[in-house]
Amino acid sequence: MVTPPAAPGRFERRSAQRAAAVRPVTVSRGAPAARLSHSFAVEVSAAGLLLAGPADLAVGDEVFVSVDLGRGEPPVEGKARMVRETGAGYKGMRFVRVAPGDVERLRAFDGRPTA
């Protein structure tokens, strides 16, 4: 997958290839199992996620996320910070902490779940 160039006059800060993929995500606040919300990612990369919710997340909030890549493997788990909100209400999340093995799994993810 190729990341399109930035629009003229706009600096592209993306550091990781994105995969357009709708994947289930569990979001929790506080401890990893506290205040669970279920959402989904519409984009996945080794740097972060673009989430459909929860709606009450605000820029700067840090949460634990568990992302099901749909490959018959355990979910990718880590901590992420909300860094932006799109005009459509999607939440741009940057990973703050994720296991090195999970970073490699995210880099390899191409958006197509396999059994």
Buried (B, 14 or more C-beta within 10 A) or exposed (E): EEEEEEEEEEEEEEEBBBBEBEBBBBBBBEEBEEEEBEBBBBBBBBBBBBBBBBEEBEEEBBBBBBBBBBEEEEBBBBBBBBEEBEEEEBBBBBBEEBEEEBBEBBBEBEBEEEE
